[in-house]
Amino acid sequence: MRIKANINVINFLRQVQKCRGEVLFETSEGDRIALKSTLSQYIFCTIARQPDLLQSCTIRFAQKNDKIFLKDFLYSDPNSSK
């Protein structure tokens, strides 16, 4: 799933903490960071300042049910622009 443009990063990361399983931020090169980690959140905040880079990455969930917590921040279709 891809991240929408102009998200509130703080609210996004608060919702990540509600997830039961791991939430991974994955770059197009295959690099992954675990968004529940404080260090990874710092890196994510740096990436979030670059909208093109942010939107080229994907979010992966260890537990499918955790998608509900981040639904307002993500596109359900990776090719969607809404």
PDB file of N, CA, C and O in Angstrom:
ATOM      1  N   MET A   1       0.849  -1.168   0.000  1.00  0.00           N
ATOM      2  CA  MET A   1       0.000   0.000   0.000  1.00  0.00           C
ATOM      3  C   MET A   1       0.898   1.235   0.000  1.00  0.00           C
ATOM      4  O   MET A   1       1.972   1.236   0.602  1.00  0.00           O
ATOM      5  N   ARG A   2       0.452   2.264  -0.670  1.00  0.00           N
ATOM      6  CA  ARG A   2       1.230   3.499  -0.778  1.00  0.00           C
ATOM      7  C   ARG A   2       0.648   4.583   0.133  1.00  0.00           C
ATOM      8  O   ARG A   2      -0.545   4.594   0.438  1.00  0.00           O
ATOM      9  N   ILE A   3       1.521   5.482   0.550  1.00  0.00           N
ATOM     10  CA  ILE A   3       1.129   6.572   1.442  1.00  0.00           C
ATOM     11  C   ILE A   3       0.576   7.733   0.625  1.00  0.00           C
ATOM     12  O   ILE A   3       1.114   8.069  -0.430  1.00  0.00           O
ATOM     13  N   LYS A   4      -0.486   8.337   1.111  1.00  0.00           N
ATOM     14  CA  LYS A   4      -1.082   9.504   0.460  1.00  0.00           C
ATOM     15  C   LYS A   4      -0.158  10.715   0.618  1.00  0.00           C
ATOM     16  O   LYS A   4       0.694  10.760   1.505  1.00  0.00           O
ATOM     17  N   ALA A   5      -0.352  11.677  -0.257  1.00  0.00           N
ATOM     18  CA  ALA A   5       0.412  12.920  -0.182  1.00  0.00           C
ATOM     19  C   ALA A   5      -0.063  13.761   1.000  1.00  0.00           C
ATOM     20  O   ALA A   5      -1.229  13.700   1.387  1.00  0.00           O
ATOM     21  N   ASN A   6       0.826  14.525   1.553  1.00  0.00           N
ATOM     22  CA  ASN A   6       0.512  15.514   2.597  1.00  0.00           C
ATOM     23  C   ASN A   6      -0.153  14.922   3.839  1.00  0.00           C
ATOM     24  O   ASN A   6      -1.101  15.496   4.375  1.00  0.00           O
ATOM     25  N   ILE A   7       0.341  13.788   4.286  1.00  0.00           N
ATOM     26  CA  ILE A   7      -0.202  13.215   5.522  1.00  0.00           C
ATOM     27  C   ILE A   7       0.346  13.968   6.724  1.00  0.00           C
ATOM     28  O   ILE A   7       1.389  14.615   6.642  1.00  0.00           O
ATOM     29  N   ASN A   8      -0.361  13.877   7.826  1.00  0.00           N
ATOM     30  CA  ASN A   8       0.154  14.386   9.088  1.00  0.00           C
ATOM     31  C   ASN A   8       1.028  13.264   9.657  1.00  0.00           C
ATOM     32  O   ASN A   8       0.522  12.244  10.125  1.00  0.00           O
ATOM     33  N   VAL A   9       2.338  13.470   9.609  1.00  0.00           N
ATOM     34  CA  VAL A   9       3.296  12.426   9.974  1.00  0.00           C
ATOM     35  C   VAL A   9       3.137  12.012  11.438  1.00  0.00           C
ATOM     36  O   VAL A   9       3.213  10.825  11.754  1.00  0.00           O
ATOM     37  N   ILE A  10       2.922  12.964  12.317  1.00  0.00           N
ATOM     38  CA  ILE A  10       2.770  12.656  13.746  1.00  0.00           C
ATOM     39  C   ILE A  10       1.552  11.753  13.963  1.00  0.00           C
ATOM     40  O   ILE A  10       1.637  10.754  14.678  1.00  0.00           O
ATOM     41  N   ASN A  11       0.431  12.102  13.354  1.00  0.00           N
ATOM     42  CA  ASN A  11      -0.776  11.270  13.492  1.00  0.00           C
ATOM     43  C   ASN A  11      -0.572   9.890  12.876  1.00  0.00           C
ATOM     44  O   ASN A  11      -1.043   8.886  13.411  1.00  0.00           O
ATOM     45  N   PHE A  12       0.124   9.849  11.761  1.00  0.00           N
ATOM     46  CA  PHE A  12       0.425   8.565  11.118  1.00  0.00           C
ATOM     47  C   PHE A  12       1.219   7.674  12.066  1.00  0.00           C
ATOM     48  O   PHE A  12       0.874   6.508  12.253  1.00  0.00           O
ATOM     49  N   LEU A  13       2.273   8.211  12.661  1.00  0.00           N
ATOM     50  CA  LEU A  13       3.117   7.411  13.554  1.00  0.00           C
ATOM     51  C   LEU A  13       2.380   7.016  14.837  1.00  0.00           C
ATOM     52  O   LEU A  13       2.650   5.956  15.401  1.00  0.00           O
ATOM     53  N   ARG A  14       1.464   7.849  15.295  1.00  0.00           N
ATOM     54  CA  ARG A  14       0.633   7.475  16.452  1.00  0.00           C
ATOM     55  C   ARG A  14      -0.232   6.265  16.118  1.00  0.00           C
ATOM     56  O   ARG A  14      -0.402   5.364  16.939  1.00  0.00           O
ATOM     57  N   GLN A  15      -0.770   6.254  14.918  1.00  0.00           N
ATOM     58  CA  GLN A  15      -1.597   5.130  14.493  1.00  0.00           C
ATOM     59  C   GLN A  15      -0.749   3.866  14.321  1.00  0.00           C
ATOM     60  O   GLN A  15      -1.212   2.763  14.613  1.00  0.00           O
ATOM     61  N   VAL A  16       0.481   4.023  13.850  1.00  0.00           N
ATOM     62  CA  VAL A  16       1.378   2.876  13.709  1.00  0.00           C
ATOM     63  C   VAL A  16       1.549   2.183  15.056  1.00  0.00           C
ATOM     64  O   VAL A  16       1.586   0.955  15.124  1.00  0.00           O
ATOM     65  N   GLN A  17       1.654   2.964  16.122  1.00  0.00           N
ATOM     66  CA  GLN A  17       1.859   2.391  17.458  1.00  0.00           C
ATOM     67  C   GLN A  17       0.658   1.562  17.920  1.00  0.00           C
ATOM     68  O   GLN A  17       0.800   0.710  18.797  1.00  0.00           O
ATOM     69  N   LYS A  18      -0.503   1.799  17.352  1.00  0.00           N
ATOM     70  CA  LYS A  18      -1.698   1.032  17.709  1.00  0.00           C
ATOM     71  C   LYS A  18      -1.727  -0.344  17.057  1.00  0.00           C
ATOM     72  O   LYS A  18      -2.475  -1.223  17.487  1.00  0.00           O
ATOM     73  N   CYS A  19      -0.926  -0.530  16.034  1.00  0.00           N
ATOM     74  CA  CYS A  19      -0.906  -1.799  15.313  1.00  0.00           C
ATOM     75  C   CYS A  19      -0.333  -2.902  16.207  1.00  0.00           C
ATOM     76  O   CYS A  19       0.591  -2.668  16.986  1.00  0.00           O
ATOM     77  N   ARG A  20      -0.892  -4.092  16.083  1.00  0.00           N
ATOM     78  CA  ARG A  20      -0.451  -5.222  16.909  1.00  0.00           C
ATOM     79  C   ARG A  20       0.828  -5.839  16.358  1.00  0.00           C
ATOM     80  O   ARG A  20       1.694  -6.267  17.121  1.00  0.00           O
ATOM     81  N   GLY A  21       0.946  -5.883  15.044  1.00  0.00           N
ATOM     82  CA  GLY A  21       2.123  -6.471  14.409  1.00  0.00           C
ATOM     83  C   GLY A  21       3.068  -5.395  13.914  1.00  0.00           C
ATOM     84  O   GLY A  21       2.847  -4.202  14.120  1.00  0.00           O
ATOM     85  N   GLU A  22       4.117  -5.841  13.262  1.00  0.00           N
ATOM     86  CA  GLU A  22       5.114  -4.923  12.721  1.00  0.00           C
ATOM     87  C   GLU A  22       4.571  -4.214  11.488  1.00  0.00           C
ATOM     88  O   GLU A  22       3.831  -4.797  10.695  1.00  0.00           O
ATOM     89  N   VAL A  23       4.947  -2.953  11.341  1.00  0.00           N
ATOM     90  CA  VAL A  23       4.595  -2.156  10.170  1.00  0.00           C
ATOM     91  C   VAL A  23       5.913  -1.757   9.521  1.00  0.00           C
ATOM     92  O   VAL A  23       6.756  -1.114  10.148  1.00  0.00           O
ATOM     93  N   LEU A  24       6.085  -2.142   8.262  1.00  0.00           N
ATOM     94  CA  LEU A  24       7.336  -1.891   7.565  1.00  0.00           C
ATOM     95  C   LEU A  24       7.163  -0.849   6.470  1.00  0.00           C
ATOM     96  O   LEU A  24       6.185  -0.864   5.723  1.00  0.00           O
ATOM     97  N   PHE A  25       8.124   0.049   6.393  1.00  0.00           N
ATOM     98  CA  PHE A  25       8.206   1.048   5.333  1.00  0.00           C
ATOM     99  C   PHE A  25       9.268   0.534   4.378  1.00  0.00           C
ATOM    100  O   PHE A  25      10.424   0.365   4.767  1.00  0.00           O
ATOM    101  N   GLU A  26       8.886   0.283   3.126  1.00  0.00           N
ATOM    102  CA  GLU A  26       9.779  -0.346   2.166  1.00  0.00           C
ATOM    103  C   GLU A  26      10.038   0.570   0.968  1.00  0.00           C
ATOM    104  O   GLU A  26       9.105   1.074   0.343  1.00  0.00           O
ATOM    105  N   THR A  27      11.320   0.777   0.660  1.00  0.00           N
ATOM    106  CA  THR A  27      11.685   1.604  -0.490  1.00  0.00           C
ATOM    107  C   THR A  27      11.619   0.773  -1.770  1.00  0.00           C
ATOM    108  O   THR A  27      11.502  -0.451  -1.723  1.00  0.00           O
ATOM    109  N   SER A  28      11.695   1.448  -2.901  1.00  0.00           N
ATOM    110  CA  SER A  28      11.663   0.752  -4.185  1.00  0.00           C
ATOM    111  C   SER A  28      12.912  -0.102  -4.386  1.00  0.00           C
ATOM    112  O   SER A  28      12.910  -1.011  -5.216  1.00  0.00           O
ATOM    113  N   GLU A  29      13.984   0.182  -3.632  1.00  0.00           N
ATOM    114  CA  GLU A  29      15.209  -0.614  -3.707  1.00  0.00           C
ATOM    115  C   GLU A  29      15.143  -1.855  -2.809  1.00  0.00           C
ATOM    116  O   GLU A  29      16.046  -2.691  -2.832  1.00  0.00           O
ATOM    117  N   GLY A  30      14.069  -1.967  -2.019  1.00  0.00           N
ATOM    118  CA  GLY A  30      13.909  -3.127  -1.151  1.00  0.00           C
ATOM    119  C   GLY A  30      14.356  -2.911   0.287  1.00  0.00           C
ATOM    120  O   GLY A  30      14.271  -3.830   1.102  1.00  0.00           O
ATOM    121  N   ASP A  31      14.833  -1.708   0.613  1.00  0.00           N
ATOM    122  CA  ASP A  31      15.204  -1.415   1.994  1.00  0.00           C
ATOM    123  C   ASP A  31      13.939  -1.322   2.835  1.00  0.00           C
ATOM    124  O   ASP A  31      12.912  -0.823   2.374  1.00  0.00           O
ATOM    125  N   ARG A  32      14.020  -1.807   4.072  1.00  0.00           N
ATOM    126  CA  ARG A  32      12.857  -1.792   4.964  1.00  0.00           C
ATOM    127  C   ARG A  32      13.242  -1.215   6.316  1.00  0.00           C
ATOM    128  O   ARG A  32      14.320  -1.480   6.848  1.00  0.00           O
ATOM    129  N   ILE A  33      12.320  -0.413   6.860  1.00  0.00           N
ATOM    130  CA  ILE A  33      12.485   0.045   8.236  1.00  0.00           C
ATOM    131  C   ILE A  33      11.203  -0.271   9.001  1.00  0.00           C
ATOM    132  O   ILE A  33      10.097  -0.146   8.475  1.00  0.00           O
ATOM    133  N   ALA A  34      11.379  -0.679  10.241  1.00  0.00           N
ATOM    134  CA  ALA A  34      10.253  -1.031  11.110  1.00  0.00           C
ATOM    135  C   ALA A  34       9.762   0.241  11.794  1.00  0.00           C
ATOM    136  O   ALA A  34      10.482   0.832  12.598  1.00  0.00           O
ATOM    137  N   LEU A  35       8.554   0.658  11.482  1.00  0.00           N
ATOM    138  CA  LEU A  35       8.057   1.963  11.925  1.00  0.00           C
ATOM    139  C   LEU A  35       7.694   2.050  13.405  1.00  0.00           C
ATOM    140  O   LEU A  35       7.346   3.131  13.880  1.00  0.00           O
ATOM    141  N   LYS A  36       7.762   0.968  14.133  1.00  0.00           N
ATOM    142  CA  LYS A  36       7.517   1.045  15.568  1.00  0.00           C
ATOM    143  C   LYS A  36       8.792   1.432  16.326  1.00  0.00           C
ATOM    144  O   LYS A  36       8.734   1.774  17.507  1.00  0.00           O
ATOM    145  N   SER A  37       9.915   1.378  15.663  1.00  0.00           N
ATOM    146  CA  SER A  37      11.202   1.737  16.251  1.00  0.00           C
ATOM    147  C   SER A  37      11.371   3.264  16.240  1.00  0.00           C
ATOM    148  O   SER A  37      11.070   3.923  15.245  1.00  0.00           O
ATOM    149  N   THR A  38      11.848   3.806  17.346  1.00  0.00           N
ATOM    150  CA  THR A  38      12.042   5.257  17.445  1.00  0.00           C
ATOM    151  C   THR A  38      13.063   5.748  16.424  1.00  0.00           C
ATOM    152  O   THR A  38      12.848   6.786  15.798  1.00  0.00           O
ATOM    153  N   LEU A  39      14.154   5.036  16.244  1.00  0.00           N
ATOM    154  CA  LEU A  39      15.157   5.427  15.252  1.00  0.00           C
ATOM    155  C   LEU A  39      14.564   5.395  13.846  1.00  0.00           C
ATOM    156  O   LEU A  39      14.804   6.301  13.048  1.00  0.00           O
ATOM    157  N   SER A  40      13.798   4.364  13.548  1.00  0.00           N
ATOM    158  CA  SER A  40      13.156   4.268  12.232  1.00  0.00           C
ATOM    159  C   SER A  40      12.144   5.385  12.021  1.00  0.00           C
ATOM    160  O   SER A  40      11.988   5.871  10.901  1.00  0.00           O
ATOM    161  N   GLN A  41      11.461   5.795  13.073  1.00  0.00           N
ATOM    162  CA  GLN A  41      10.511   6.904  12.961  1.00  0.00           C
ATOM    163  C   GLN A  41      11.244   8.193  12.612  1.00  0.00           C
ATOM    164  O   GLN A  41      10.742   9.004  11.833  1.00  0.00           O
ATOM    165  N   TYR A  42      12.416   8.381  13.181  1.00  0.00           N
ATOM    166  CA  TYR A  42      13.224   9.567  12.853  1.00  0.00           C
ATOM    167  C   TYR A  42      13.604   9.550  11.371  1.00  0.00           C
ATOM    168  O   TYR A  42      13.506  10.568  10.686  1.00  0.00           O
ATOM    169  N   ILE A  43      14.034   8.395  10.888  1.00  0.00           N
ATOM    170  CA  ILE A  43      14.384   8.253   9.471  1.00  0.00           C
ATOM    171  C   ILE A  43      13.152   8.504   8.604  1.00  0.00           C
ATOM    172  O   ILE A  43      13.235   9.193   7.587  1.00  0.00           O
ATOM    173  N   PHE A  44      12.015   7.946   9.004  1.00  0.00           N
ATOM    174  CA  PHE A  44      10.771   8.135   8.263  1.00  0.00           C
ATOM    175  C   PHE A  44      10.410   9.625   8.177  1.00  0.00           C
ATOM    176  O   PHE A  44       9.989  10.100   7.122  1.00  0.00           O
ATOM    177  N   CYS A  45      10.572  10.353   9.271  1.00  0.00           N
ATOM    178  CA  CYS A  45      10.263  11.793   9.272  1.00  0.00           C
ATOM    179  C   CYS A  45      11.139  12.539   8.271  1.00  0.00           C
ATOM    180  O   CYS A  45      10.681  13.479   7.621  1.00  0.00           O
ATOM    181  N   THR A  46      12.376  12.131   8.149  1.00  0.00           N
ATOM    182  CA  THR A  46      13.284  12.737   7.172  1.00  0.00           C
ATOM    183  C   THR A  46      12.808  12.439   5.756  1.00  0.00           C
ATOM    184  O   THR A  46      12.811  13.323   4.899  1.00  0.00           O
ATOM    185  N   ILE A  47      12.406  11.216   5.512  1.00  0.00           N
ATOM    186  CA  ILE A  47      11.905  10.819   4.189  1.00  0.00           C
ATOM    187  C   ILE A  47      10.601  11.546   3.874  1.00  0.00           C
ATOM    188  O   ILE A  47      10.361  11.928   2.728  1.00  0.00           O
ATOM    189  N   ALA A  48       9.761  11.736   4.887  1.00  0.00           N
ATOM    190  CA  ALA A  48       8.453  12.368   4.682  1.00  0.00           C
ATOM    191  C   ALA A  48       8.575  13.801   4.181  1.00  0.00           C
ATOM    192  O   ALA A  48       7.619  14.344   3.629  1.00  0.00           O
ATOM    193  N   ARG A  49       9.725  14.413   4.363  1.00  0.00           N
ATOM    194  CA  ARG A  49       9.953  15.776   3.851  1.00  0.00           C
ATOM    195  C   ARG A  49      10.190  15.797   2.349  1.00  0.00           C
ATOM    196  O   ARG A  49      10.274  16.865   1.742  1.00  0.00           O
ATOM    197  N   GLN A  50      10.297  14.618   1.754  1.00  0.00           N
ATOM    198  CA  GLN A  50      10.519  14.475   0.319  1.00  0.00           C
ATOM    199  C   GLN A  50       9.323  13.727  -0.275  1.00  0.00           C
ATOM    200  O   GLN A  50       9.365  12.505  -0.410  1.00  0.00           O
ATOM    201  N   PRO A  51       8.263  14.449  -0.629  1.00  0.00           N
ATOM    202  CA  PRO A  51       7.007  13.806  -1.053  1.00  0.00           C
ATOM    203  C   PRO A  51       7.157  12.787  -2.182  1.00  0.00           C
ATOM    204  O   PRO A  51       6.489  11.753  -2.163  1.00  0.00           O
ATOM    205  N   ASP A  52       8.008  13.054  -3.150  1.00  0.00           N
ATOM    206  CA  ASP A  52       8.179  12.106  -4.255  1.00  0.00           C
ATOM    207  C   ASP A  52       8.755  10.789  -3.758  1.00  0.00           C
ATOM    208  O   ASP A  52       8.312   9.717  -4.171  1.00  0.00           O
ATOM    209  N   LEU A  53       9.734  10.867  -2.881  1.00  0.00           N
ATOM    210  CA  LEU A  53      10.339   9.664  -2.310  1.00  0.00           C
ATOM    211  C   LEU A  53       9.333   8.934  -1.422  1.00  0.00           C
ATOM    212  O   LEU A  53       9.208   7.711  -1.490  1.00  0.00           O
ATOM    213  N   LEU A  54       8.628   9.681  -0.601  1.00  0.00           N
ATOM    214  CA  LEU A  54       7.650   9.087   0.308  1.00  0.00           C
ATOM    215  C   LEU A  54       6.594   8.297  -0.461  1.00  0.00           C
ATOM    216  O   LEU A  54       6.256   7.176  -0.082  1.00  0.00           O
ATOM    217  N   GLN A  55       6.084   8.871  -1.521  1.00  0.00           N
ATOM    218  CA  GLN A  55       5.009   8.231  -2.270  1.00  0.00           C
ATOM    219  C   GLN A  55       5.488   7.096  -3.177  1.00  0.00           C
ATOM    220  O   GLN A  55       4.671   6.339  -3.702  1.00  0.00           O
ATOM    221  N   SER A  56       6.801   6.974  -3.363  1.00  0.00           N
ATOM    222  CA  SER A  56       7.311   5.864  -4.169  1.00  0.00           C
ATOM    223  C   SER A  56       7.534   4.610  -3.323  1.00  0.00           C
ATOM    224  O   SER A  56       7.844   3.544  -3.855  1.00  0.00           O
ATOM    225  N   CYS A  57       7.378   4.741  -2.029  1.00  0.00           N
ATOM    226  CA  CYS A  57       7.597   3.622  -1.107  1.00  0.00           C
ATOM    227  C   CYS A  57       6.269   2.958  -0.736  1.00  0.00           C
ATOM    228  O   CYS A  57       5.194   3.493  -1.009  1.00  0.00           O
ATOM    229  N   THR A  58       6.364   1.795  -0.115  1.00  0.00           N
ATOM    230  CA  THR A  58       5.166   1.064   0.274  1.00  0.00           C
ATOM    231  C   THR A  58       5.179   0.750   1.768  1.00  0.00           C
ATOM    232  O   THR A  58       6.226   0.739   2.416  1.00  0.00           O
ATOM    233  N   ILE A  59       3.993   0.498   2.283  1.00  0.00           N
ATOM    234  CA  ILE A  59       3.815   0.072   3.670  1.00  0.00           C
ATOM    235  C   ILE A  59       3.379  -1.390   3.641  1.00  0.00           C
ATOM    236  O   ILE A  59       2.474  -1.768   2.898  1.00  0.00           O
ATOM    237  N   ARG A  60       4.033  -2.198   4.456  1.00  0.00           N
ATOM    238  CA  ARG A  60       3.705  -3.618   4.567  1.00  0.00           C
ATOM    239  C   ARG A  60       3.331  -3.930   6.011  1.00  0.00           C
ATOM    240  O   ARG A  60       3.899  -3.365   6.946  1.00  0.00           O
ATOM    241  N   PHE A  61       2.389  -4.817   6.180  1.00  0.00           N
ATOM    242  CA  PHE A  61       1.885  -5.173   7.505  1.00  0.00           C
ATOM    243  C   PHE A  61       2.179  -6.637   7.808  1.00  0.00           C
ATOM    244  O   PHE A  61       1.993  -7.501   6.952  1.00  0.00           O
ATOM    245  N   ALA A  62       2.634  -6.913   9.016  1.00  0.00           N
ATOM    246  CA  ALA A  62       2.821  -8.291   9.462  1.00  0.00           C
ATOM    247  C   ALA A  62       1.462  -8.932   9.726  1.00  0.00           C
ATOM    248  O   ALA A  62       1.280 -10.130   9.510  1.00  0.00           O
ATOM    249  N   GLN A  63       0.514  -8.131  10.192  1.00  0.00           N
ATOM    250  CA  GLN A  63      -0.844  -8.616  10.442  1.00  0.00           C
ATOM    251  C   GLN A  63      -1.826  -7.818   9.586  1.00  0.00           C
ATOM    252  O   GLN A  63      -1.929  -6.599   9.723  1.00  0.00           O
ATOM    253  N   LYS A  64      -2.536  -8.504   8.715  1.00  0.00           N
ATOM    254  CA  LYS A  64      -3.459  -7.840   7.779  1.00  0.00           C
ATOM    255  C   LYS A  64      -4.461  -6.929   8.473  1.00  0.00           C
ATOM    256  O   LYS A  64      -4.801  -5.870   7.947  1.00  0.00           O
ATOM    257  N   ASN A  65      -4.930  -7.323   9.631  1.00  0.00           N
ATOM    258  CA  ASN A  65      -5.947  -6.539  10.330  1.00  0.00           C
ATOM    259  C   ASN A  65      -5.459  -5.159  10.764  1.00  0.00           C
ATOM    260  O   ASN A  65      -6.275  -4.281  11.045  1.00  0.00           O
ATOM    261  N   ASP A  66      -4.151  -4.951  10.823  1.00  0.00           N
ATOM    262  CA  ASP A  66      -3.606  -3.650  11.230  1.00  0.00           C
ATOM    263  C   ASP A  66      -3.840  -2.559  10.190  1.00  0.00           C
ATOM    264  O   ASP A  66      -3.702  -1.375  10.497  1.00  0.00           O
ATOM    265  N   LYS A  67      -4.188  -2.937   8.977  1.00  0.00           N
ATOM    266  CA  LYS A  67      -4.449  -1.944   7.922  1.00  0.00           C
ATOM    267  C   LYS A  67      -5.534  -0.958   8.340  1.00  0.00           C
ATOM    268  O   LYS A  67      -5.531   0.195   7.911  1.00  0.00           O
ATOM    269  N   ILE A  68      -6.449  -1.407   9.166  1.00  0.00           N
ATOM    270  CA  ILE A  68      -7.563  -0.550   9.595  1.00  0.00           C
ATOM    271  C   ILE A  68      -7.072   0.705  10.303  1.00  0.00           C
ATOM    272  O   ILE A  68      -7.686   1.765  10.181  1.00  0.00           O
ATOM    273  N   PHE A  69      -5.973   0.597  11.041  1.00  0.00           N
ATOM    274  CA  PHE A  69      -5.453   1.738  11.786  1.00  0.00           C
ATOM    275  C   PHE A  69      -4.871   2.821  10.869  1.00  0.00           C
ATOM    276  O   PHE A  69      -4.858   3.998  11.230  1.00  0.00           O
ATOM    277  N   LEU A  70      -4.399   2.431   9.703  1.00  0.00           N
ATOM    278  CA  LEU A  70      -3.730   3.375   8.802  1.00  0.00           C
ATOM    279  C   LEU A  70      -4.510   3.656   7.525  1.00  0.00           C
ATOM    280  O   LEU A  70      -3.992   4.288   6.603  1.00  0.00           O
ATOM    281  N   LYS A  71      -5.746   3.192   7.468  1.00  0.00           N
ATOM    282  CA  LYS A  71      -6.527   3.311   6.231  1.00  0.00           C
ATOM    283  C   LYS A  71      -6.676   4.742   5.738  1.00  0.00           C
ATOM    284  O   LYS A  71      -6.741   4.966   4.529  1.00  0.00           O
ATOM    285  N   ASP A  72      -6.732   5.710   6.634  1.00  0.00           N
ATOM    286  CA  ASP A  72      -6.902   7.110   6.225  1.00  0.00           C
ATOM    287  C   ASP A  72      -5.629   7.716   5.642  1.00  0.00           C
ATOM    288  O   ASP A  72      -5.667   8.803   5.066  1.00  0.00           O
ATOM    289  N   PHE A  73      -4.520   7.030   5.785  1.00  0.00           N
ATOM    290  CA  PHE A  73      -3.234   7.541   5.323  1.00  0.00           C
ATOM    291  C   PHE A  73      -2.727   6.838   4.069  1.00  0.00           C
ATOM    292  O   PHE A  73      -1.714   7.240   3.496  1.00  0.00           O
ATOM    293  N   LEU A  74      -3.427   5.792   3.643  1.00  0.00           N
ATOM    294  CA  LEU A  74      -2.932   4.945   2.562  1.00  0.00           C
ATOM    295  C   LEU A  74      -3.905   4.835   1.407  1.00  0.00           C
ATOM    296  O   LEU A  74      -5.121   4.934   1.574  1.00  0.00           O
ATOM    297  N   TYR A  75      -3.331   4.624   0.219  1.00  0.00           N
ATOM    298  CA  TYR A  75      -4.121   4.252  -0.953  1.00  0.00           C
ATOM    299  C   TYR A  75      -4.304   2.751  -0.910  1.00  0.00           C
ATOM    300  O   TYR A  75      -3.354   2.023  -0.620  1.00  0.00           O
ATOM    301  N   SER A  76      -5.496   2.273  -1.189  1.00  0.00           N
ATOM    302  CA  SER A  76      -5.705   0.825  -1.191  1.00  0.00           C
ATOM    303  C   SER A  76      -5.132   0.197  -2.452  1.00  0.00           C
ATOM    304  O   SER A  76      -4.692  -0.953  -2.426  1.00  0.00           O
ATOM    305  N   ASP A  77      -5.132   0.936  -3.552  1.00  0.00           N
ATOM    306  CA  ASP A  77      -4.568   0.455  -4.807  1.00  0.00           C
ATOM    307  C   ASP A  77      -3.250   1.177  -5.052  1.00  0.00           C
ATOM    308  O   ASP A  77      -3.247   2.404  -5.142  1.00  0.00           O
ATOM    309  N   PRO A  78      -2.125   0.463  -5.165  1.00  0.00           N
ATOM    310  CA  PRO A  78      -0.834   1.115  -5.357  1.00  0.00           C
ATOM    311  C   PRO A  78      -0.766   2.009  -6.597  1.00  0.00           C
ATOM    312  O   PRO A  78       0.072   2.908  -6.661  1.00  0.00           O
ATOM    313  N   ASN A  79      -1.630   1.775  -7.572  1.00  0.00           N
ATOM    314  CA  ASN A  79      -1.614   2.595  -8.794  1.00  0.00           C
ATOM    315  C   ASN A  79      -2.596   3.756  -8.728  1.00  0.00           C
ATOM    316  O   ASN A  79      -2.715   4.538  -9.671  1.00  0.00           O
ATOM    317  N   SER A  80      -3.301   3.859  -7.597  1.00  0.00           N
ATOM    318  CA  SER A  80      -4.307   4.909  -7.426  1.00  0.00           C
ATOM    319  C   SER A  80      -3.650   6.226  -7.078  1.00  0.00           C
ATOM    320  O   SER A  80      -2.573   6.249  -6.484  1.00  0.00           O
ATOM    321  N   SER A  81      -4.291   7.324  -7.443  1.00  0.00           N
ATOM    322  CA  SER A  81      -3.767   8.645  -7.080  1.00  0.00           C
ATOM    323  C   SER A  81      -4.757   9.432  -6.244  1.00  0.00           C
ATOM    324  O   SER A  81      -4.592  10.640  -6.072  1.00  0.00           O
ATOM    325  N   LYS A  82      -5.787   8.773  -5.719  1.00  0.00           N
ATOM    326  CA  LYS A  82      -6.771   9.454  -4.894  1.00  0.00           C
ATOM    327  C   LYS A  82      -6.637   9.002  -3.466  1.00  0.00           C
ATOM    328  O   LYS A  82      -7.382   9.462  -2.600  1.00  0.00           O
TER     329      LYS A  82
END
